[in-house]
């Protein structure tokens, strides 16, 4: 344990955080740089997406407390000005999904002035964490305003949950709306989805830690129940997309060519499943749900399903995607790659469950195997950080960018901080209290 703990601390500080910061700090225009080469050089194009900006804010805020570091405190606070002056829409409210480096209109990904619930969720997540280390009431006010805006514009009072696609004015739209999006995620337009739902859960959990508001409590509890009882299937995996009334979107019985064309909307994402298991337990604890056996049971089922169906028994690591081709058939692997964020989340949840269920030795054994896999195939021991995909499956990632709008320091930073805490034998009561 001590060896793994020291390895992870070294990985967190020297090979991740110190490689990214202060390199990612944009001192000229504010916020954080996005695109970084495989050998940690800034790339010419530097758009800024709200998700990545908020994740940098969150990671550096957590690192400031974890390492008792003034410099990471400053790095986290640095992102606030750009977020509020350039990414928050002063006219209609809400955070834009993307802006240029300078904070102006950006054509990358086709979002333009559109907003996404997913992006606003991460803004809340980052702001709540920044407030937690600064106690600056202006930052808390910004987080609350973002929550209020999202709840006013994206919440569905009839069927619950939140709409994902929003115009600049905050009006939800679908494929039948007069407004037509040209964004790269247009195929998902009009559906409710697991991904924005689980990250709303995550964001509301973080906000509730610092703001004990009754409506926020109700929305967080509602999301937890929705994810646990509706979005998660009886088998233990997340259905990805839904109609407004939560009817699942499935192409299982469609012709093969249609099914293949729609795998993005309908597959088993093992990484999201066990990441959600962790996020549900966090939410349950934040809500003060004592002896929440139902949430723990579902969370365990989600991790066990991923282990049974998605773990590579030969080489280690979790495959990216599976599919149930028939109602009662076995889950088959349809994408055998192993991306960085899913392996990071696996590290976190396997160690956590080894503490919650100490008599089930498989969790700790798989945690050790996962860490060895990550060290062998995902960590870049020469230039720093982790490759996007494991070199076992996708060796071309050796020279692909370390930073993009979708890749920063949040998944592996969180996993390493959480694992170091547990391995250091710090208090695990937070999760173990749910086992009874």
C-alpha positions in Angstrom: 0.0 0.0 0.0 2.8 2.4 0.9 4.6 1.7 -2.4 1.4 2.3 -4.4 0.6 5.4 -2.4 4.0 6.9 -3.0 3.9 6.0 -6.7 0.5 7.7 -7.0 1.7 10.8 -5.1 4.7 11.1 -7.4 2.4 10.6 -10.5 -0.1 13.2 -9.3 2.5 15.9 -8.4 5.4 15.5 -10.8 3.9 13.8 -13.8 0.5 15.4 -13.9 0.0 18.7 -12.0 3.5 20.1 -12.5 3.4 19.3 -16.3 0.1 21.1 -16.7 0.5 24.0 -14.4 1.5 26.8 -14.8 1.8 25.9 -18.5 -2.0 25.9 -18.9 -2.5 29.3 -17.3 -3.3 31.9 -20.0 -1.9 35.1 -18.5 -2.7 37.2 -21.5 -6.4 36.6 -22.0 -7.3 34.7 -18.8 -8.6 31.2 -18.2 -6.7 28.1 -19.2 -5.1 26.9 -22.4 -6.8 23.9 -24.0 -4.7 22.3 -26.7 -1.3 20.9 -25.6 1.0 18.7 -27.7 2.2 15.2 -26.7 5.5 16.7 -25.4 3.8 19.6 -23.5 4.0 22.6 -25.8 1.1 25.0 -26.5 -0.6 24.5 -29.8 -1.5 27.5 -32.1 -5.3 27.1 -31.8 -6.6 27.7 -28.3 -10.4 27.6 -28.1 -11.9 27.5 -24.6 -14.8 25.2 -23.7 -16.7 25.7 -20.4 -16.3 22.0 -19.5 -12.5 22.1 -19.7 -12.2 25.6 -18.1 -14.3 24.3 -15.1 -12.4 21.1 -14.8 -9.1 23.0 -14.6 -10.7 25.2 -11.9 -11.9 22.1 -10.0 -8.7 20.1 -10.2 -6.5 23.0 -9.1 -8.9 23.9 -6.2 -8.8 20.3 -5.0 -5.1 20.2 -5.4 -4.7 23.4 -3.4 -6.4 21.7 -0.4 -4.9 18.3 -1.0 -1.3 19.6 -1.2 -1.9 22.6 1.1 -0.5 24.6 -1.8 -0.8 28.4 -2.3 0.2 28.2 -6.0 -2.7 25.8 -6.9 -5.0 28.1 -4.9 -3.9 30.9 -7.2 -4.2 28.7 -10.4 -7.8 27.9 -9.5 -8.8 31.5 -8.7 -7.2 32.5 -11.9 -10.0 30.9 -13.9 -12.8 32.8 -12.3 -12.5 36.1 -14.1 -12.5 34.6 -17.6 -15.3 32.3 -16.8 -17.6 35.1 -15.5 -16.5 37.9 -18.0 -16.3 35.8 -21.2 -18.1 32.5 -20.8 -21.2 33.7 -18.8 -23.8 35.4 -21.0 -24.5 38.8 -19.5 -27.6 39.3 -21.6 -29.5 35.9 -21.3 -27.6 34.2 -18.5 -26.0 30.7 -18.6 -22.6 29.7 -19.8 -21.7 29.4 -23.4 -20.5 26.0 -24.4 -17.4 27.4 -26.2 -15.6 30.7 -26.8 -12.3 31.6 -28.6 -9.1 32.1 -26.7 -9.9 35.8 -26.3 -13.5 35.0 -25.2 -15.3 35.8 -28.4 -17.6 33.7 -30.8 -15.9 30.4 -31.8 -16.9 28.2 -34.7 -15.1 25.0 -33.5 -17.6 22.1 -33.0 -20.4 24.3 -34.3 -21.8 25.3 -30.9 -21.5 29.1 -31.5 -23.8 30.8 -29.0 -25.6 27.6 -27.9 -25.6 26.3 -24.4 -25.6 22.8 -23.0 -26.8 21.6 -19.6 -23.6 19.4 -19.5 -21.4 22.4 -19.8 -23.3 24.5 -17.2 -23.2 21.5 -14.8 -19.4 21.6 -14.9 -19.4 25.3 -14.4 -21.4 24.8 -11.2 -19.0 22.0 -10.2 -15.9 24.2 -10.6 -17.4 27.3 -9.0 -18.7 25.4 -5.9 -15.2 23.9 -5.3 -13.5 27.2 -5.8 -15.8 28.8 -3.3 -15.0 26.0 -0.8 -11.4 27.0 -0.7 -11.8 30.8 -1.0 -15.1 31.4 0.9 -15.6 34.3 -1.5 -19.3 35.1 -1.5 -19.1 36.4 -5.1 -18.0 32.9 -6.2 -20.8 31.2 -4.3 -23.3 33.7 -5.8 -22.0 32.8 -9.3 -22.6 29.1 -8.6 -26.1 29.7 -7.3 -27.0 32.0 -10.3 -25.8 29.2 -12.6 -27.9 26.7 -10.8 -31.0 29.0 -10.8 -30.6 29.7 -14.5 -30.2 26.0 -15.4 -33.2 25.0 -13.2 -35.4 27.7 -14.8 -34.5 26.9 -18.4 -33.5 23.3 -18.6 -35.6 21.5 -15.9 -38.5 19.4 -17.1 -41.3 19.9 -14.5 -43.5 17.3 -16.2 -41.2 14.3 -16.6 -38.3 15.4 -14.4 -34.7 15.6 -15.3 -33.1 18.2 -17.6 -33.0 19.0 -21.3 -29.5 19.1 -22.7 -29.8 21.3 -25.8 -30.4 25.0 -25.2 -30.4 28.1 -27.5 -28.5 31.2 -26.4 -31.7 32.4 -24.8 -32.0 29.2 -22.8 -34.8 27.7 -24.8 -34.7 23.9 -25.1 -34.8 22.6 -28.6 -35.2 19.2 -30.4 -35.2 17.9 -33.9 -38.7 19.3 -34.5 -37.9 22.9 -33.4 -37.6 25.7 -35.8 -34.1 26.3 -34.5 -31.6 23.9 -36.1 -28.2 23.2 -34.7 -25.1 22.7 -36.8 -23.1 21.4 -33.8 -21.2 18.1 -33.9 -23.4 16.6 -31.2 -26.6 17.2 -33.3 -27.4 13.5 -33.5 -28.2 13.6 -29.8 -30.5 16.6 -30.1 -33.9 16.3 -28.4 -33.0 13.3 -26.2 -32.4 13.3 -22.5 -29.2 11.5 -21.6 -27.3 9.7 -18.9 -24.1 11.8 -19.3 -25.5 15.2 -18.6 -27.6 13.6 -15.8 -24.7 12.0 -14.0 -22.6 15.2 -14.2 -25.5 17.3 -12.9 -25.6 14.8 -10.0 -21.9 15.4 -9.5 -22.2 19.2 -9.7 -25.3 19.4 -7.4 -23.4 17.2 -4.9 -20.5 19.6 -4.9 -22.8 22.6 -4.6 -24.8 21.1 -1.8 -21.6 20.7 0.3 -21.4 24.5 0.4 -25.0 25.6 0.0 -27.7 23.8 2.0 -30.6 24.9 -0.1 -34.0 23.1 0.0 -34.6 23.2 -3.8 -31.1 22.0 -4.5 -31.6 19.2 -2.0 -34.8 18.1 -3.8 -33.2 18.3 -7.2 -30.2 16.3 -6.1 -32.4 13.6 -4.5 -34.6 13.5 -7.6 -31.5 13.1 -9.9 -30.1 10.3 -7.7 -33.4 8.4 -7.8 -33.8 9.0 -11.5 -30.3 7.7 -12.3 -30.5 4.8 -9.9 -34.1 3.6 -10.7 -34.7 4.7 -14.3 -31.5 5.3 -16.2 -29.7 2.3 -14.8 -31.0 -1.0 -16.3 -31.9 -4.1 -14.2 -28.7 -5.7 -15.5 -26.6 -2.9 -14.0 -25.6 -0.7 -16.9 -26.7 2.8 -17.9 -29.1 3.3 -20.8 -27.5 6.2 -22.7 -30.4 8.1 -24.3 -34.1 8.6 -23.7 -37.2 10.3 -25.1 -38.6 13.2 -23.0 -40.8 10.8 -21.0 -37.8 8.5 -20.3 -38.6 5.9 -22.8 -35.2 4.3 -23.7 -33.7 4.9 -27.1 -32.7 1.5 -28.4 -31.7 0.1 -31.8 -31.3 -3.5 -30.6 -34.1 -4.7 -32.9 -33.2 -2.5 -35.9 -31.5 -3.8 -39.0 -27.8 -4.2 -38.6 -26.8 -1.1 -40.7 -29.1 1.1 -38.6 -27.9 -0.4 -35.4 -24.3 0.2 -36.3 -25.0 3.7 -37.4 -26.5 4.5 -34.0 -24.0 2.8 -31.6 -23.2 6.3 -30.3 -26.8 6.5 -28.9 -27.1 2.9 -27.8 -24.3 0.8 -26.2 -22.8 -0.1 -22.9 -20.2 2.3 -21.7 -18.4 0.5 -18.8 -16.5 3.6 -17.7 -19.6 5.7 -17.3 -21.2 2.8 -15.4 -18.7 2.5 -12.6 -18.0 6.3 -12.6 -21.8 6.7 -11.9 -21.5 4.1 -9.1 -19.0 6.4 -7.4 -21.0 9.6 -8.0 -24.2 8.0 -6.6 -22.5 7.1 -3.4 -21.1 10.6 -3.1 -24.6 12.1 -3.7 -26.2 9.8 -1.2 -23.7 10.7 1.5 -24.0 14.5 0.8 -27.8 14.1 1.1 -27.4 12.5 4.5 -29.2 9.3 3.5 -28.2 7.0 6.3 -28.2 3.2 5.5 -29.0 3.8 1.9 -28.9 0.2 1.0 -30.7 0.7 -2.3 -28.1 3.1 -3.7 -25.2 0.9 -2.5 -26.8 -2.2 -4.0 -27.3 -0.6 -7.4 -23.8 0.9 -7.4 -22.3 -2.5 -6.6 -24.3 -4.1 -9.3 -23.0 -1.5 -11.8 -19.3 -2.2 -10.9 -19.9 -5.9 -10.9 -21.5 -5.8 -14.3 -18.6 -3.9 -15.7 -16.1 -6.4 -14.2 -18.0 -9.4 -15.5 -18.5 -8.0 -19.0 -15.9 -5.3 -19.6 -12.7 -6.3 -17.8 -10.0 -7.7 -20.1 -9.1 -10.9 -18.3 -6.0 -11.4 -20.4 -4.2 -8.1 -20.4 -6.1 -6.0 -17.7 -8.0 -2.8 -18.0 -11.6 -2.2 -19.0 -12.7 -2.2 -22.6 -14.6 0.9 -23.7 -17.9 -0.4 -25.1 -20.2 -3.4 -25.1 -23.6 -4.2 -26.6 -26.5 -6.6 -25.9 -27.5 -7.8 -29.3 -30.4 -9.8 -27.9 -32.7 -9.4 -24.9 -31.3 -12.3 -22.9 -27.9 -12.7 -24.6 -24.4 -11.9 -23.3 -22.9 -8.5 -23.5 -20.4 -8.5 -26.4 -17.4 -6.1 -26.7 -17.9 -3.8 -29.7 -15.0 -1.4 -28.9 -12.0 -3.0 -27.3 -9.9 0.2 -26.9 -9.2 1.5 -23.4 -9.2 5.2 -23.0 -7.5 7.1 -20.2 -10.5 8.5 -18.4 -12.3 5.2 -18.0 -9.2 3.6 -16.6 -8.8 6.4 -14.1 -12.3 6.1 -12.9 -11.8 2.3 -12.6 -8.8 2.9 -10.3 -10.9 5.2 -8.1 -13.9 3.0 -7.8 -12.1 -0.4 -7.4 -10.2 0.9 -4.4 -13.2 2.5 -2.9 -15.2 -0.7 -3.1 -12.4 -2.7 -1.7 -12.9 -0.6 1.4 -16.6 -0.8 1.5 -16.6 -4.6 0.9 -13.3 -5.8 2.5 -14.4 -9.4 2.4 -14.7 -9.4 -1.4 -11.0 -9.5 -2.4 -11.6 -9.1 -6.1 -11.9 -5.4 -5.9 -8.4 -4.8 -4.4 -6.9 -7.4 -6.7 -8.3 -5.7 -9.7 -7.3 -2.3 -8.4 -3.7 -3.5 -8.3 -4.0 -4.9 -11.8 -5.6 -1.7 -13.0 -2.7 0.4 -11.6 -0.1 -1.9 -13.2 -2.0 -1.6 -16.5 -2.1 2.2 -16.3 1.7 2.4 -15.5 2.5 0.1 -18.4 0.2 1.4 -21.2 -1.3 4.8 -20.2 1.3 6.9 -18.3 3.8 8.8 -20.5 6.9 8.3 -18.4 9.0 10.5 -20.7 6.9 13.7 -21.3 4.2 13.4 -18.6 0.5 12.9 -18.2 -1.5 10.0 -19.7 -2.1 9.1 -23.3 -5.7 9.5 -24.5 -5.8 5.7 -25.2 -3.7 2.9 -24.0 -0.6 2.1 -26.2 -1.6 -1.6 -26.0 -4.6 -0.9 -28.2 -3.8 2.5 -29.9 0.0 3.1 -30.1 -0.5 6.2 -32.3 -1.6 8.1 -29.2 2.1 8.3 -28.2 2.3 11.4 -30.3 -1.2 12.7 -30.1 -2.1 15.9 -28.0 -2.2 15.6 -24.3 -4.7 18.4 -24.0 -7.9 19.0 -25.9 -11.4 20.4 -25.1 -12.2 16.9 -23.7 -8.9 16.1 -22.0 -7.4 17.9 -19.1 -6.5 16.8 -15.5 -9.9 16.1 -13.9 -10.4 12.3 -14.3 -6.9 11.1 -13.4 -6.3 14.0 -11.0 -9.4 13.0 -9.0 -8.6 9.3 -9.1 -5.1 9.8 -7.9 -6.1 12.2 -5.0 -8.9 9.8 -3.9 -6.7 6.7 -4.1 -3.8 8.4 -2.2 -6.3 9.4 0.5 -7.6 5.9 0.9 -4.2 4.2 0.8 -3.0 6.7 3.4 -5.6 5.1 5.7 -7.5 8.4 6.0 -11.1 8.2 7.1 -13.3 6.1 4.8 -16.4 6.4 6.9 -18.0 8.6 4.2 -18.7 5.5 2.0 -18.5 2.6 4.6 -21.5 4.1 6.5 -23.7 3.1 3.6 -22.8 -0.6 3.8 -25.1 -1.5 6.7 
